[in-house]
Amino acid sequence: MATMQIYCVGGAIRDELLGLPVKDRDWVVVGATPDEMLALGYQPVGRDFPVFLHPKTHEEYALARTERKTAPGYAGFVFHTDPGVTLEDDLARRDLTINAIARAPDGSLIDPHGGQRDLAARILRHVAPAFAEDPVRILRVARFAARFNDFSLAPETLVLMQQMVANGEVDALVAERVWQELANGLMEAQPSRMFETLRACGALQRLLPELDRLWGVPQRADYHPEIDTGVHVMMVIDMAARLDLSLPARFAALTHDLGKGTTPAEILPRHAGHELRSVALLEPLCTRLRVPTDCRDVARLVARFHGDMYRVAELRPETKVKILERCDALRRPARFEEVLGACAADYRGRLGFAERDYAAADQWRQVLAAVQGVDAGAVARACEDPAQIPARVHEARVKAVAALVTSSTAP
């Protein structure tokens, strides 16, 4: 027990050195056995290797370990722990140099891989060639690029990631882990950097080919001064982050234009019917990645109706009511707000549009308020034929919206 030493490691040290708030602290224990940890009151939680919860703080304490690659994919490892594994051994298996810094109990830093240097230079650099053994690290590096948007990726790390993709490591990733990292990346400060990093190393084509094919697809310059569809989508997800949208809305922003990647070449740069094609591509994507239901549902609505949302002033009252009904906006107004948020990001995620007001959102809110004002119960009671109730309620809603339009345009 006299040889046991405890070090704070990883993200907590990185964020402290960057002057960022620290959310969680991870600890490495050197020179101890599982039995000794249990004797001190730590609670075991690790299945693959010994990880324990502190009896008071409940922070995670992991025994120092090494790992050996035994099979393809992120799960193909054998872990080794014993009191002889050193802190330096443990740090050597970590992904990036900025995550391989430890702090000793006396406050001194242990930084064998130049993490402080790379923090100062704003560089994401892998610790060792063993980085290539775990494909999840490609996703993690891409996510860090989105979080630390003033950092650059070391050229040698990008080359290593490209080699990993070429070797098929990315193909061994399980859907749940891919979604987890993509979702985390979408919630970072500049989500576009995650997808641009994945595209640069070739992983985007393997993981999200529906998105990858959008680069190089032209759009009409009068609607999209940025022209390139892939560039547009990246501007949209960054705008979604700027607007502080929810994960479902950000995922919808990411996938709203997938159909433009399958537009027939002869009609480019027009994209007639891309909304329905986007929905058709979205369904298998969500199934493949096991996307949560709330994200899938918002994405489906935005893909289908984002063009109509923009043209609200041109739509007939009946069409507006049908769209609200298709969106289930009366029962799910909060979800409809997520749809409007993603559509606002779509509108403002264009070259020169970032500071423009998406007036259509307020117009849709007025339409929804008019529809909500219809007393469906009163309409039903006044209807002699119960089979006609849905039609009569719909008609009353259309009249309410028509009255709204008339009053808003009256002199």
C-alpha angles and dihedrals in degrees: 000000000000091000096054113118128181125207132184107229147178128005096010092059092043093052093045090054090048091051092244127138114267114229102177135013124212123199135202120208117207124194099017137110129219090252091055091051091051091049089056091054100258115149118228117234106154120102101180097037136000111287121160138190118232110247092234111021095033089217117147120264116186126191112243108264147176126212138211127203112239105159141011120281135037094294097053098100138111114210125210126200131172135137090268095065107105130216089248089055090053095047091050091065094056124107109237131023091236088059094047099074122110134193120217122217089260090058097253119136125235108205112161096162103049098258094152090052091052092046089055091047092044094235131148105213131166119243100223143345087269085078086084092064095072118056092193086073090069089060092044093051090049090050091049088052088057093047099043097040095173092059123095127213115248109245092231090053091052090050090051091050090050090052091051091054091048090051091055097246092132091056089065094061115115119235096242093056093046091052093046092055094042091050092049090048092051089057094053126102097265109017094180090072091063093056094041089053091049089049093049092057095041096248095114091064089054097043104032109015090161089063097037093060093060094079110096094021108125126223131194108285093217090063098028114031088181087061098191112097094211091052089049093053091050090051089049096054091046089051089049088056091047089052089049092234124178123261093259090053092047092049088050089051089053095051105032096102102038090122091066088073090066099043110134109257093231094066098044134156084033117076106199111179095009092133094066091042088052091055091048091053093043095060098063091039091057091046093049094050095035091235112194116260096246092054093045094049096050091044091051092052094046093047091051101041110025091103092050091047090058092050096050094130091056098048125100116246091248091054091050091052092048090052092050090049092047088051090048085229095159093058096031107037092152091056089047088056088056088053090051091048093054090047090051089053089050092052096045095039093086134097107280095003101090096102097039121112117245094222092176091075094064091044090055090048089055091050091050091049090053091051092046088054092065111102100225091183092057091048090051093049091052093051115095095196112057090203089064096053097096091049093047092049090050091050091050090052092050090051091051091052092045089053089050091053092046094050092046092053098041116116 
